[in-house]
């Protein structure tokens, strides 16, 4: 059943994944890489999307923050500023990812942080993808996941190459999830359910090059859980079978 917005209409949600607030501080600590903070740029880009879509709810598919543990320093400041700015426009729901272990305690009652196995809102299920989604999520018409930061390597005629972030979309393979839960495939999900893997919102983070041999997926249910998967550029351009782009 669809949620109703505060305005009395069916709720409209904006969904993003892998925001990685504070990534510049993390890269400085983890790898000794010095980058200027893009916190304000990220925040304004997200707020602009909220304004353009007139969304009632912002759903973040995990890794809102970058630190594995409790947010602190620049990251904590960025998260507070972001949550305060979003609160003026929409409700905020965070489906925690592998980088969000301390978010529930950090935000307290100010932000809805779901179970790590995901949440279902109406006909759409949401999970981060670092662990298996719940049965409730899998029962949705469309399951949205993240975690991979999927990208393709595109080459031109003279050997030049560039990396482009992409969406992955295809049929959800029931048998893969049924094997995990040790049930019949018909008990897990709809026969025509779709799986969508989101690109990373943060353009500084790395990713999985899905069309490069030898690149392994991170999610426990990929690539097998995505049947006939196709890649789409951020502007919606369809590239076809992601493995053969």
Secondary structure, DSSP 8 states (H G I E B T S, - for coil): ---B-TTSSB--EEEE----BTHHHHHHHHH-------HHHHHHHHHHHHHHHT-SEEEE-S-SBS-SSS--HHHHHHHHHHHHHHHTT-EEEE---TT-TTHHHHHGGGSEE--TT-EEETTEEE--SSS---HHHHTSSEEEE-SS--EEEEE-TTS-EEEEEEEEEEEE-HHHHHHHHTS-GGGTS-TT-EEEE---S-SSS---BTTSTT----STTTTTTEEEEEEEETT--EEEEGGG-
